[in-house]
Amino acid sequence: MITLGKRSIMSEEVEKVCNVKIINKNKSSLSIIPLSNYLRTKKPNILISVQHFANVSALLSNFISGNKTKVIVTERSSINQSLNQINIFKKMIIKLLIYFLYPKSHGIITNSFGIKEELSNMIKNKNKKINVIYNPTYDPNIYSNSKEKIYPHKWFENKKYPVIISVGRLSKEKNFELLIKSFYKFREKFNSKLIILGDGPEKKNLNELICKLNLSKDCYLTGFVKNPYDYMKLSSVFVLTSHYEGLPNVLIEAQACEIPIISTDCKYGPKEILLDGKAGILVPVNNEKELIKAMIKIFTSPGLKEEFINISKKNLFRFDINESINKYKNIINETNKI
């Protein structure tokens, strides 16, 4: 595995299963020359890159290296939504590079049909096959209940109030601000607690919002949690409020933990995971009123909660780890024949 930045907790975890090469650069554009040197030295048969900035860098690095390495690019979230976060000149350059470089790759993989459609329109190349492989998120062994009951927080132990949970990086695109504001109004009708698992650049702003709304006793930001499933299994409902996604693993994890889900109908992924609303409630993006209505509906409809959980369980096979591995193997074998 080749990654940018510095060593982290995740680096240590990955090193348990494979070799890790860290390129000490904070931008993928700065990694092009070091990566090309690495490819020239190691001469791998196949390079699989992840996300548009890394994909562009990988394709350019491979060209510079002069290798016959075959590059498979993968997209994990909405390119258009992601590029809206940067200045218009840089956005235009990246779009042009995607348009010209992606068709020259040896394979393209997306993790949802929504991203496939977006990317197909972007490269305007109907002849280039784009494969969809869902994230290999579901492994029954990971989610099996331990013999010992673990209460990661006192709110679960006393069971006095139901707990709403969300998980994700504390960044603007996850829109946790909406969740906290909605929870503030929801609490006027239902005594409950809110736990948000994750860390990120918006942590300070979110903590200030919690204090401003006087929610410090009812809303808790845990920071990074190594095992979120102990929290998720004991929660009453999972809520995702993102502006955009690719195929949010947290929704699949929530399904595996057998809790009902409310999610924004953002691009892309939630609609596919929740089977167009049959396995959870979909609400418009950034709509506080509809989110509160959905939360009330979940808390007042025990039959609906059970229906969502049962439908989710029956459809988790789509995200089974072996299913995804076999599809990757097939694409790698096909690429090797080119």
Secondary structure, 3 states (H helix, E strand, C coil): CEEECCCCHHHHHHCCCCCCEEECCCCHHHHHHHHHHHHHHHCCCEEEEECHHHHHHHHHHHHHHCCCCEEEEEECCCHHHHHCCCCHHHHHHHHHHHHHHHHHCCEEEECCHHHHHHHHHHHCCCCCCEEECCCCCECHHHHCCCCCCCCCCHHHHHCCCCEEEEECCCCHHHCHHHHHHHHHHHCCCCCCEEEEEECCCCHHHHHHHHHHCCCCCCEEEEECCCCCHHHHHHCCEEEECCCECCCCHHHHHHHHCCCCEEEECCECCHHHHCHHHCCCEEECCCCHHHHHHHHHHHHCCHHHHHHHHHHHHHCHHHHEHHHHHHHHHHHHHHHHHC
